[in-house]
Amino acid sequence: MASIAQPKRQAEVLEAAVTVFHRDGYDAASVQSIADELGILRGSLYHYIEAKEDLLFANLLRAHRDVEAILAEVRRLDATPLERLYAYTRRQVEYTTSTYPTMAVYHRDADKLSADRRRVLAARWRRHERFVVDCIEAAQARGEADPSIPAPALARALVGSLIGVSRWYRPDGRLGPAEVARQCADFALAGLRGRP
C-alpha cells in the first residue's frame, strides 16, 4: 500500500475497504465501490494504493499487529500454561467479535492474496500456533491436559475453533462478545483436559 500522509485518512480508507469486502466479497468488490464508500473519485483512491489487493493486505496486517499484541500480553502473564491458554483464547475471541468484519474478511479472503503476501501472514500465524503447542505440551507435562492426543493435533483443533468464530458469529446475535469469548475459552479448556 502506498504511503498515506495522514494516519486518520489511512484508517478511513482501510475501514471503507473492509466494509466493502465484507459486504460484497473481495472478488466482487471494486476500487470504484471502495471509492464510493469513501465519497471520493476512483482516481483519488489510487493516490493511496496501487491495486485493490493492497487494501486487503494492509487490513490483514493491521489485524496481525493487534493479535500479536494480545499474544505478547498473554506471554507476560504470571500464570500456568492452561491459564495462559484460557486468557489467550478469550482475548482472541473478544478481538474477533469486536472487529468482526475485518476478521470475517481475513478468514474468508486471505487466500486471494499473492503467494508472497500469503507467506508473510502464514509466518505470523505460526507464532500463534507455536505458542498454543508450547502451552499444551507444558500442561501435559504438568498432568493438567490429556496426554493421549499429540499437542500439535490439539493445537490445530483449538486454532481452528478460533478461526471458526469469524464464520458463525453475528453481532446482532443472542450472545454478546464477552459471553461468546467465555464459552469458547471454557470449551477449549474442557477439551484439553480430556477425561478426568
MARSEBA-725568 format. One record per residue (C-alpha): residue in one letter; x, z, y. Coordinates in steps of 0.05 Angstrom, whole numbers, padded with zeros to 5 digits, always signed. Each point is the difference from the previous one (the first is absolute). Layout:
REM MARSEBA-725568
AXZY
...
REM end
This chain:
REM MARSEBA-725568
M+00000+00000+00000
A+00027-00018+00068
S+00019+00057+00046
I-00058+00026+00041
A+00021+00031+00066
Q-00056+00050+00005
P-00011+00047-00061
K-00073+00009+00020
R-00012-00075-00002
Q+00036-00005-00066
A-00046+00053-00029
E-00061-00038+00026
V+00024-00065-00032
L+00012+00035-00067
E-00067+00035+00001
A-00036-00065+00016
A+00036-00034-00058
V-00020+00056-00049
T-00072-00003+00023
V-00003-00075-00012
F+00039+00002-00066
H-00045+00056-00026
R-00064-00034+00022
D+00016-00072-00019
G+00056+00006-00051
Y+00071-00022+00015
D-00008-00071-00027
A-00063-00013+00041
A+00025+00034+00063
S+00029-00046+00053
V+00045+00010+00060
Q-00060-00023+00041
S-00044+00056-00028
I+00053+00052+00015
A+00007-00028+00071
D-00076+00003+00007
E+00001+00073-00023
L+00051+00015+00055
G-00037-00042+00051
I+00060-00045+00014
L+00016-00073-00010
R+00031-00020-00066
G+00062-00026+00034
S+00010+00069+00032
L+00003+00032-00068
Y+00061-00043-00018
H+00037+00038+00055
Y-00001+00058-00050
I+00006-00034-00067
E+00028-00062-00034
A-00052-00001-00056
K-00061+00038-00025
E+00043+00031-00055
D+00040+00037+00053
L-00061+00041+00016
L-00014+00017-00072
F+00072+00021-00012
A+00005+00041+00064
N-00064+00038-00019
L+00025+00014-00070
L+00068+00023+00026
R-00036+00046+00049
A-00039+00030-00058
H+00066+00011-00038
R+00030+00037+00059
D-00059+00047-00001
V-00001+00013-00075
E+00075+00009-00001
A-00008+00055+00052
I-00050+00033-00048
L+00050-00006-00056
A+00055+00032+00043
E-00045+00058+00019
V-00020+00013-00072
R+00073-00002-00023
R+00015+00056+00049
L-00054+00047-00027
D+00023+00064-00033
A-00044-00011-00061
T+00000-00014-00074
P+00002-00072-00024
L-00075+00000-00015
E-00016+00031+00068
R+00041-00054+00033
L-00037-00053-00040
Y-00067+00030+00019
A+00019+00000+00074
Y+00026-00071-00005
T-00063-00025-00034
R-00046+00034+00050
R+00038-00025+00060
Q+00005-00071-00026
V-00075-00002-00013
E-00015+00030+00068
Y+00044-00054+00031
T-00035-00055-00040
T-00069+00024+00021
S+00019+00011+00073
T+00031-00070+00005
Y-00047-00033-00049
P+00000-00071+00027
T+00076-00003+00002
M+00008+00027-00071
A-00056-00043-00027
V+00036-00061+00029
Y+00066+00025-00027
H-00022+00006-00072
R-00043-00063+00002
D+00046-00047+00038
A+00073+00022-00006
D+00010-00053-00053
K-00013-00053+00053
L+00067+00015+00033
S+00062-00041-00013
A+00044+00021-00059
D+00052+00030+00046
R-00051+00043+00036
R-00032+00022-00065
R+00069+00023-00024
V+00008+00042+00063
L-00066+00035-00012
A+00013+00008-00075
A+00067+00034+00015
R-00035+00049+00046
W-00054+00015-00052
R+00053+00015-00052
R+00021+00061+00040
H-00070+00028-00008
E-00003-00017-00074
R+00068+00034-00010
F-00024+00062+00035
V-00062+00004-00044
V+00041-00011-00064
D+00050+00054+00022
C-00055+00050+00014
I-00033-00013-00067
E+00065+00005-00038
A+00016+00066+00035
A-00070+00026-00015
Q+00008-00020-00073
A+00067+00036-00004
R-00034+00063+00028
G-00056-00004-00052
E-00051-00014+00055
A-00017-00072-00018
D-00017-00033-00066
P+00066-00023-00032
S-00034-00045-00051
I-00006-00059+00048
P+00063-00029+00033
A+00005+00016+00074
P+00005-00073+00022
A-00067-00015-00034
L-00033+00060+00033
A+00030-00021+00067
R-00028-00070-00006
A-00068+00028-00015
L+00003+00047+00059
V+00026-00053+00049
G-00052-00048-00026
S-00055+00050+00014
L+00026+00009+00071
I-00002-00075+00011
G-00070-00003-00029
V-00027+00044+00056
S+00008-00058+00048
R-00046-00042-00044
W-00058+00048-00010
Y+00000+00046+00061
R-00054-00013+00051
P+00004+00034+00069
D-00076+00006+00001
G-00002+00031-00070
R-00027+00068-00020
L+00069+00033-00004
G+00045+00009+00060
P+00075-00014-00001
A+00021+00072-00012
E-00047+00008-00060
V+00022-00067-00029
A+00073+00022+00007
R-00013+00067-00032
Q-00037-00030-00059
C+00054-00053-00012
A+00055+00053+00002
D-00039+00047-00047
F-00011-00058-00048
A+00073-00020+00002
L+00025+00070-00016
A-00051+00010-00056
G+00025-00064-00032
L+00073+00020+00006
R-00011+00068-00030
G-00034-00030-00061
R-00028+00043-00055
P+00008+00076+00008
REM end
